[in-house]
Amino acid sequence: MPPSSTASACARPTSTAIATWTWLTLEAKLQEAQKHRLRLVATDGAFSMDGDIAPLQEICRLASRYGALVFVDECHATGFLGPTGRGTDELLGVMDQVTIINSTLGKALGGASGGYTTGPEPLVSLLRQRARPYLFSNSLPPAVVGCASKALDLLMESNTIVQSMAAKTPEVP
């Protein structure tokens, strides 16, 4: 597990107390957060600077033990990692343990702009009503939506693109 990987947790989403630490201290932070109603572990799936992959299996195991939700930023993994390009949660077999995924429509999905968040319907609804970047931004241009939609279609139809890229790159854990 990469020493440079970090995980962040916020004991209460309304609090401004957000701490960052190495994954080695995650269990201690989750123990401290037991007094709070909601616990969230947030991490990148793939770290762009060094190519490290988050230890999602361990993170999910600890999150489950301490009743925390798992949030993964897959901006550097969507379209690249996992058998069908769904990201590190697919690569490491923890798709059913990750509650929230955030990613971009740029990079592998067209390189333009925009992004998305997946998760439970009440969360997505809350974000639509309260997320400032969502409320105060213009809608995406139709061409960007069309390109991103087609990129997702290609990934869903076949894993040929992902497998071709994997064959050309070094093995990941």
N, C-alpha and C positions, 0 to 999 in steps of 0.2 A: 504494500500500500504506500503510495507516494507521500513522502514527508511534507511536500509543499502544498498538498491539498488542504483546503480549509472548509469548514462547515460553519454556518451561522445559524443562530437560533434566536427567536424572539419569544419571550415567555407570554406576552400578551400583545395582540396585534395593535391595540390602542396605545401601547407604551412606546416611548422613544428609546427604551433601553435595548439596544441590539449589540450583541457581543460577537466577536470573531475570535476563533482559536483554531489550533490544529485539531485534526480528527482524533488524536490521541486523548484529548481532554473532553471529548463529546459526552462520554458517559457521566462524568462528574457534573457537567453543566445540565444534563437532563435530570440528574438526581436533584440538583438545586432547584430546578424549575417545577418540581412535582407539586409545589404549593399553588401553582397557577392553573387556571381552568383549561387553557389551550397552550400546547407546545408545538413549535414548528422548527424542523431542521431544514435549512436551505443550503444547497450546494450547486456548483456547476457540475455537469456530468463529465465534460471533458474540459480540461484547462488549456486554453489556447497557447499560452506562452511556452510550455514545456511538453504539451501533449499528454500530460498525466490524466489518468482516468480515476474519477472519484471511487472510493471503496463503497459503492452503493449497497452491496450485500451486507456489510458490517453496519453501515448507517441505518439501513432498513431494519436490521435485527435489533439494534439499540432503540430505534424509534418505536418499534413494536413493544419492546419490553417496558418502555416508559410512557406509552400512550401518546406519542408525538406524531404529527403529520410530517410527511416528507415532500419537499418542494425541490424540483430539479430544473435548473436552467440548462436547456439542451441546445442553446444557440450554436455551439461548436460541434454538435454531434448529430443533429437532425440531418438526414439524408446521407450521412457518412457511416455511422456506427450501427451495429446490429445486423442480423441477417437480412432485414428488409429496410434498413435505414431509419428505424424509429428512434435510435439514440442509445445512450448508455444503459438506460433501464432495460431495453430489449437485449442489448449485448450481454448484460450480466444477469438476466433472468429475473428481474424484480419489477416487471411492469405492473403487476397486481398489488405492489406494496407502495408505489409512488402515488401520492394524492394529487399533486399539482405539477404540471409541466408547463414551462414557459419556453418559447423558442422564437425564431425569427423567420420571416419569409425571404430574407436575404440569404446570402451565402449559398448553400446547396440548392435552395428553392428559387433561384432566379437572380439573386444579388441586388435586388431593388430596395424596397423598404417595407415596413410593417412587421407585425409579429402576432403572436397568439398565446393565449393561456388556456390550458385544458384543466378541468377539475370538476368537482361536484357542481351541479346546476345552481344551488344557492350562492356559491362563491362566484361563479361566472356572472350571474345576475347582479350581485353586489358590485363587481368590478365595472360592469356596464353602466351602473348608476352613479358610482362614486369615484372611479379612477380618473384623476385629473388629466393624465395624458390622453385617455380615451375621450373624455368629455370635450377637451379643448384642442382637438386636432381635427384636421380635415380628413374626409374619407380617402381611402386609397384610390389612385387612378384605376380605371377599368383594365388597362393593359397590365398593371402590376398584379391585380387580382387574377386575371386570366393566366398569366405566366405561372404564378404560384400554384394555382389550381391544377394546371397541366403538369407541373413538376410533381405534385402530390399524386395525381392520377398515374403518372409513370412509375412512381415508387410503389403504389398499391397494386398495379397490374403485374409487375415483374421485379425480381430482385437482381436482374442482370446488371444494372448500373452500379449498384452497391457492391456486387460480387466482383465486377471489373475493377473498381477502385480498390477493393480489399486485396486483390491479387497484385496490385501495383505498389502496395505500401507494406511497411514492416508489420509484423504480427503485433497485435495489441492483447493485453491480458484478458 
